[in-house]
Amino acid sequence: MRRRCQTAASLAAPGNRPKNLATRKSFTRSVPIHVGLQLECRPGLPRGEGQDPAPGSECRFRREATPTATTYRPEDSTYSCGMSGFPSTLDPAVAAVLSAIREAIPSVAGPSLVGLYLFASLTSGDFDPRMSDIDLIAVLADPPNDRLAARLRRMHEDLAQARPDWDDRIEVIYISKEGLADCRAVTTTIGVISPGEPFHLVRAGRDWVLNWYPAREDGVKLIGPPIDTLIPPIPTAEYIEELRRYLADFINRIDEDATPGWQAFAILSICRGLHTIRFGQRLSKRQAALWAQLEFPRWADLIYRAVGWRDRQRDPDSQDGRATVQETRAFVTEMTKLALE
């Protein structure tokens, strides 16, 4: 299933357009694109100077042996949407764990389960079976209570034991149908299991729109009604204001012992967030890395290394990031100032 590609203009109506949602002219910069990616469209030639893909072209990124000049057009939806969409063929390991999750959650939630939905990297084109998490939203008839939480916690522990390769890589948000319908105005109790955190109950306020907005845009139904019948429309400007706050907080989250994987998460999240703030379009992290290297050549090498750190984040020999913490902090400080402009 693919979501309809949207341009910046359609994402934010006049009068509701977030600050810095630009309509810029295309540009070409010859800078070291260390990440080694070039946009390639079918039919057509690899995208370079004067080689814009025709509307509706299927586009993907391919690796280049040498740096190339790249034309970037923020108004061209094929750039931001070309890799988006739920894959037509899943990796067998991913398909197996999804099947297990789809059976396990209804077995515990029972008739209180209203719907189960995939979102984030697996539905937006940024999923890597080697490292990415599987993100889901489970919608319940009522807010999760302590009794249900205990049963869900045991279920997730069983899933992790049965599939150790996916331990700490299955992220599920459990929220009531009413809480989701009122997500823009009301704080509600939700259950969450996410990387680095066991299953727990938490109060979710307006900042959780950072999850609800992309879920409504890209979510794929596993069980239940279409997700956009459960999540109300969320103005892009509202999403972007929450995104600004989220990015600004990264400076407080880079500790002295931050791993390369965590530093990569911060760097690439900021690259993607800045692009969204400027153009109203959400890219994958790899696409955002390419854009940011072109936009901020001073930081091109760090962004390139961050892509590598992300690829090796589960390598036990790649966990010492003390040598790069100060450089990462400098990047975060400079980029978050831009996010708040």
C-alpha positions in Angstrom: 0.0 0.0 0.0 1.3 3.4 -0.9 0.3 6.7 0.4 -0.5 9.5 -2.1 2.6 11.6 -2.6 2.0 15.2 -1.5 3.8 18.4 -2.4 4.7 21.1 0.1 1.9 23.2 -1.2 -0.7 20.5 -0.6 0.6 19.7 2.9 0.1 23.2 4.2 -2.8 25.3 3.0 -2.4 29.1 2.7 -2.8 30.7 6.0 -1.8 27.5 7.7 1.6 27.1 6.3 4.4 26.6 8.9 7.3 29.0 9.0 10.0 28.3 6.5 7.9 26.0 4.4 9.6 27.2 1.3 8.9 27.0 -2.3 12.5 27.2 -3.5 14.0 27.0 -7.0 16.0 23.8 -7.8 19.7 24.0 -7.3 22.8 21.9 -8.0 25.8 21.8 -5.8 29.0 19.9 -6.5 30.1 18.9 -3.0 31.4 15.6 -1.6 28.3 13.4 -1.2 30.0 11.0 1.1 26.9 9.0 1.7 27.2 7.9 -2.0 23.6 8.1 -3.1 22.1 9.4 -6.3 18.4 9.6 -7.2 17.6 7.3 -10.1 14.2 7.3 -11.8 12.5 4.8 -14.1 11.9 5.5 -16.9 14.7 8.0 -17.4 18.3 8.6 -16.5 20.0 9.0 -13.1 19.1 12.4 -11.9 21.7 15.0 -12.5 21.9 18.5 -13.9 19.0 19.0 -16.3 17.7 15.4 -15.7 14.5 15.9 -13.7 12.3 12.8 -13.7 8.9 13.0 -15.3 5.9 13.3 -12.9 4.8 9.9 -11.7 8.2 8.3 -12.3 9.2 5.6 -9.8 12.4 6.8 -8.2 14.9 5.2 -5.9 18.4 6.0 -4.6 21.4 4.0 -5.8 25.0 4.1 -4.5 27.6 5.9 -6.5 31.3 5.0 -6.7 32.2 8.7 -7.0 30.6 11.9 -5.9 28.3 13.5 -8.4 26.4 16.8 -8.7 22.8 16.4 -7.7 19.8 18.6 -8.5 17.4 19.0 -5.6 13.9 20.3 -6.1 11.9 20.5 -2.9 8.7 21.0 -4.9 9.1 17.7 -6.7 7.1 15.2 -4.8 8.9 12.3 -6.6 12.0 13.2 -4.6 10.4 12.8 -1.2 7.9 10.1 -2.0 9.8 7.9 -4.4 10.9 5.4 -1.8 7.7 5.6 0.3 5.2 2.9 0.7 4.7 -0.5 2.2 6.9 -2.9 0.4 5.2 -5.4 -1.9 7.5 -8.2 -0.8 8.6 -8.4 2.8 11.9 -9.9 4.0 10.9 -13.4 5.3 12.2 -12.7 8.8 10.2 -9.5 8.9 7.1 -11.3 7.6 7.5 -14.0 10.3 7.8 -11.6 13.2 4.8 -9.5 11.9 2.7 -12.7 11.7 3.7 -13.5 15.3 2.8 -10.0 16.5 -0.5 -10.0 14.7 -1.4 -13.2 16.5 0.0 -12.3 19.9 -1.6 -8.9 20.4 -5.2 -10.0 19.7 -4.7 -13.1 21.9 -4.0 -10.8 24.9 -6.2 -7.8 24.1 -9.2 -9.9 23.0 -12.3 -8.1 21.9 -11.0 -4.8 23.3 -8.7 -4.6 20.3 -10.2 -2.1 17.8 -7.3 -2.1 15.3 -3.6 -2.8 14.8 -1.5 -0.6 12.4 2.0 -0.5 11.1 3.7 2.9 10.7 7.1 4.6 10.6 10.1 3.1 8.7 8.4 -0.1 7.5 5.6 1.9 5.7 7.6 5.0 4.7 10.4 3.3 2.8 13.2 3.6 5.4 13.2 0.1 6.8 16.4 -1.9 7.0 15.8 -5.5 8.2 19.3 -5.5 9.8 18.6 -2.7 12.2 15.2 -1.0 12.0 12.5 -1.3 14.5 9.0 -2.5 13.7 6.6 0.2 14.9 2.9 -0.4 15.5 -0.1 1.3 17.1 -2.7 -0.9 18.8 -6.0 0.9 19.3 -8.1 -0.4 22.2 -11.7 0.2 23.3 -10.5 1.6 26.7 -7.2 2.9 28.1 -4.8 0.2 29.1 -5.0 -0.6 32.9 -2.4 -2.3 35.2 -4.0 -5.7 34.7 -3.8 -5.5 30.9 -0.3 -4.0 31.1 1.0 -7.0 33.0 -0.4 -9.4 30.4 1.0 -7.3 27.5 4.4 -7.1 29.3 4.6 -10.9 29.5 3.5 -11.3 25.9 6.3 -9.0 24.7 8.8 -10.8 26.9 7.7 -14.1 25.3 8.1 -12.5 21.8 11.6 -11.4 22.5 12.6 -14.8 23.9 11.2 -16.6 20.9 12.9 -14.2 18.5 16.1 -12.9 20.1 17.1 -11.1 16.9 14.1 -8.8 17.4 14.6 -8.2 21.1 14.4 -4.4 21.7 13.3 -3.9 18.1 9.5 -4.1 18.4 7.8 -0.9 19.4 4.1 -0.8 20.1 1.9 2.0 21.3 -1.4 0.9 23.0 -4.0 3.7 23.1 -7.7 3.9 23.5 -10.0 4.8 20.6 -11.3 7.8 22.5 -7.8 8.9 23.5 -6.6 8.7 19.9 -9.7 10.7 18.7 -8.9 13.4 21.2 -5.1 13.2 20.8 -4.7 16.9 19.9 -6.4 18.2 23.0 -6.5 15.6 25.8 -3.8 13.8 27.8 -4.5 10.0 28.0 -2.9 6.9 29.4 -1.1 4.7 26.9 1.0 1.6 27.0 4.4 1.6 25.3 7.3 -0.7 24.6 10.2 0.8 22.8 13.9 0.3 22.3 15.7 0.5 25.6 12.5 0.6 27.6 10.3 -2.4 28.8 6.6 -2.2 28.5 5.2 0.6 30.7 2.2 2.9 31.1 2.7 6.6 30.5 0.6 9.7 30.1 0.6 11.0 26.5 0.0 14.6 25.7 0.1 16.8 22.6 3.8 16.0 21.9 2.7 12.5 20.8 1.4 14.1 17.7 4.9 13.3 16.4 3.7 9.7 16.2 0.0 10.2 15.3 0.7 12.5 12.3 3.0 10.1 10.4 0.8 7.2 11.4 -2.2 8.9 9.8 -0.2 9.7 6.7 1.6 6.3 6.2 -0.1 3.8 8.5 -0.9 0.4 7.1 -3.8 -1.6 8.5 -3.3 -5.1 9.9 -6.6 -5.3 11.8 -9.5 -3.0 12.0 -10.8 0.1 10.1 -8.6 2.4 8.2 -6.4 4.3 10.5 -7.4 7.7 9.2 -10.9 7.0 10.6 -9.4 6.8 14.1 -6.8 9.6 14.0 -8.3 13.0 13.4 -6.7 15.3 10.8 -3.7 17.1 12.2 -2.6 20.4 10.7 1.0 20.2 9.3 1.8 23.4 11.1 0.9 21.8 14.5 3.0 18.8 13.7 6.0 21.0 12.8 5.7 23.1 15.9 6.0 19.9 18.0 8.8 18.8 15.8 10.7 22.0 16.6 10.4 21.3 20.3 11.5 17.8 19.8 14.6 18.7 17.9 15.5 21.5 20.3 15.7 19.0 23.1 18.4 16.9 21.5 21.1 19.1 22.9 20.1 17.8 26.4 20.2 14.2 25.3 23.8 13.8 24.1 25.7 12.5 27.1 29.4 12.1 27.4 29.1 8.4 26.9 26.6 8.6 24.0 27.1 5.6 21.7 27.8 6.2 18.0 24.3 4.7 17.3 22.6 7.2 19.5 24.7 10.1 18.0 23.6 8.9 14.5 20.0 8.8 15.6 20.3 12.4 16.8 22.2 13.6 13.7 19.9 11.9 11.1 16.7 12.8 13.0 17.8 16.4 12.9 18.5 16.2 9.2 15.1 14.8 8.5 13.4 17.2 10.9 15.0 20.3 9.3 13.9 19.2 5.9 10.3 18.7 7.2 10.4 22.2 8.8 11.6 23.8 5.6 9.5 22.0 3.0 6.7 20.2 4.9 7.8 16.9 3.5 9.1 13.9 5.4 12.1 12.0 3.9 13.7 8.8 5.0 16.8 9.2 7.1 19.0 8.3 4.2 17.3 10.7 1.9 17.5 13.4 4.5 21.3 12.7 4.9 21.8 13.3 1.2 19.8 16.6 1.3 21.6 17.8 4.4 25.1 17.1 3.0 24.2 19.3 0.0 22.6 22.0 2.2 25.3 22.0 4.9 28.6 21.0 3.3 30.5 21.9 6.4 28.8 19.0 8.1 28.9 16.6 5.2 31.6 14.3 6.6 29.9 14.0 10.0 26.6 13.2 8.4 28.3 10.6 6.2 29.9 9.0 9.3 26.5 9.1 11.1 25.0 6.9 8.3 27.8 4.4 8.9 27.3 4.5 12.7 23.6 3.8 12.2 24.4 0.8 10.0 26.7 -0.6 12.7 24.7 0.4 15.8 24.1 -3.2 16.9 27.7 -4.2 16.5 29.1 -4.7 20.1 32.5 -3.4 18.9 31.0 -0.1 17.8 29.6 1.3 21.1 32.3 3.8 22.2 31.4 7.2 20.9 33.3 9.4 23.3 35.7 10.6 20.6 32.9 12.2 18.6 30.5 13.5 21.2 31.8 17.1 21.1 31.6 17.2 17.3 28.0 15.8 17.5 27.1 18.3 20.1 28.4 21.2 17.9 26.3 19.9 15.0 23.2 19.5 17.2 23.6 23.0 18.6 24.0 24.7 15.2 21.2 22.7 13.6 18.6 23.1 16.4 19.1 26.9 16.2 18.1 26.7 12.6 15.1 24.5 13.6 13.9 27.2 15.9 14.2 30.1 13.5 
